[in-house]
């Protein structure tokens, strides 16, 4: 993804700006993309999803012996037979393509140990006609004769539940070499047809007499079949007593459609344009058909080459009506960036399913949309996740079956990830076949203690199309959608519950539950970035430190660096979030790491960028444009200090976010800090002790914590045994002087308000001057004497 960049000259934001907010009011972490885990109803539905899978099930690793084993979109790798789904998958243990069976109860594939093809370079197309299984396997090198197609036919035993290769197979098809894909189907007379592109031409061939004899391939009789690009492709489908072949011609912008009536000679083709126009074609085609159905005859999932505007159609469904007219319906737009689409049809329930990977072209997740078959219309957006994983981030090349679906078959699809080298699949029931309740999962949301008064929960169901009902703190369940947001929550414990109801009305009897505690008594500290810049691998010596945006992308490679200086923070950092604002979104967001601090905003480049100093702290999935998103960087932030974060892409679907030079929505480090409840220790560092001859005293004192306020009091000696009140503490400063007879009592208060309840004390008597003592003695001597009256005269009267 190529991303534009802009630079702006001018004053930079003040370095290290800190804003304190109390109580905490920040929004929680960015919401992950909604994930649905879909189960199969025609049998026992597993009640737990596979590890690391957000939608669907993670299968086994196919190793390094093959690449893209589910390629191409024109072909099918799965089929349904005898109550089970089957597939041709690569067995890494014996390095062969073999027939596998899907166990619905455990959602695991097991090999039947029956080999289809031992060539790692082939791409397989499978066709189950109700009696036999046909597999066409061909390599991709046009100049290599051993890459030519081989056709195998297998018979199935209902008693042994096994397939066996029929005698006389495999059969070689003389194409001279390989091709992008060899696609097969069978017409109403039992003739097998195949098509492929090679040498920039469109070819076809078919059996004659039996399944083992194939006519010499020939080019379709149309000028549009001889002027295609080397990457253009073709596909074939049987419908209503005809064979239809569609191919792309990107040179003249046409999807061609060639029709052959069953039983006619090879020269009898009617060729028209299914769609035509500038940039209207790509090389992605998947065909399905319905016989004698009011909805139409042929359904083609095709891709355009349009790149703008963003709402232009990128993927379409072309429908051949019973009147012979092709009509087109938009499945996905340019902004959705779909690729490798497949369409399947449930004629029993009158529904049509179309699924594709996104982003193009290395994949990410597989999404699907559902439409009424008799009134085709797809919702905008990516669609619902069909196959999605937190560990497999390049899922691509989804494939299914050529068969029409029903409640008896359900739906199954499989894809592969060439980065993790894993198969992944999903399966779910259709129509009346679904009698089991769904299982509801809470995919993301707060747990433990949350330091904000808001909460966002994302949840999913094991069955596609489920509706949800939510409850907070025991309230009645009411309709809700994922994600569900709650605000203005009170401090204390809260409980969230959610339950799914599937399309058949089955309700999850055991709602998913999450309990957490809200605590907003702490402080929220907002720290602005001290420096931020983008570095690009394509221009390794260019500095982009003054740009108002940072683009992070995997192709071309670009990264972002942000530095924050945290100061003046007391207490414990409970939570730290790197908050960024996206101006251009992505389906697969980047990861964040810590890096060295020795760089400058106007000097950093790709070549001198600081080294990464941690593993990924956090990763983002889908990020919407014009929204804030956050990374959890709590493990890296311990308190005051300097912190650098590197934001690096995990896909070639880039994201753009604001820098501190932007006018608004600048990067922030959001800290949740626990208030300080530990009192400081107060110390009298200097001052008189013992007995002094001065009537004044000067004391120096300190606190164990910087920034503390000070309060001092003077306590005079007690006379006799009278109980006098204690000192009154008043604010004071160091080196405070006290006349008289002091007992200094100092208490410190700190920023958090905790006071020292055991003040520092120092007592000292004062030795008074001799003259002052004599003067006081003289005053006492002049007082009249009080004599005892023992029989003596009192006031001049004798005692009687």
Secondary structure, 3 states (H helix, E strand, C coil): CCCCCCECCCCCCCCCCEEEECCCCCCCCCCCCCCCCCCCCCCCCCCCCCCCEEECEEEEECCCCCCCCCCCCCCCCEEEECCEEEEEEEECCCCEEEEEEEECCCCEEEEEEEEEECCCCCEEEEEECCCEEEEEEECCCCCCHHHCCEEEEEEEECCCCEEEECCCCCEECCCCCCCCCCEEEECCCCCEEEEEEECCEEEEEEECCCCCCECCCEECCCHHHCCCCCCCCEEEEEECCEEEEEEEECCCCEEEEEEEECCCCCCCCEEEEEEECCCCCCCCEEEEECCCCCCCCEEEEEECCCCCCCCCEEEEEEEECCCCCEEEEEEEEHHHCEEEEEEEEECCCCEEEEEEEECCCCCEEEEEEEEECCCCCCCCCCCEEEEEECCCCCEEEEECCCCCECCCCCEEEEEEECCCCEEEEEEECCHHHCCCCCCEEEEECCCEEECCCCEEEEEEECCCCCEEEEEECCCCCEEECCCEEECCCCCEEEEEEEEEECCCCCECCCCEEEEEEECCCCEEEEEECCEEEEEECCCCCCCCCCECEEEEEECCEEEEEEEEEECCCCCEEEEEEEEEEEEECECCCCEEEEECCCCCCCCCCCCCCCCECCCCCEECCCECCCEEEEEECHHHCCCCEEEEEEEECCCCCCEEEECCCCCCCCCEEEEEEECCCCCCCEEEEECCCCCECCCEEEEEEEECCCCCEEEEEECCCCCCCCCCCCCCCEECCCCEEEECCCEEEEEEECCCCCECCCCEEEECCECCCHHHHHHHHHHHHCCCCCCCCCCCCECCECCC
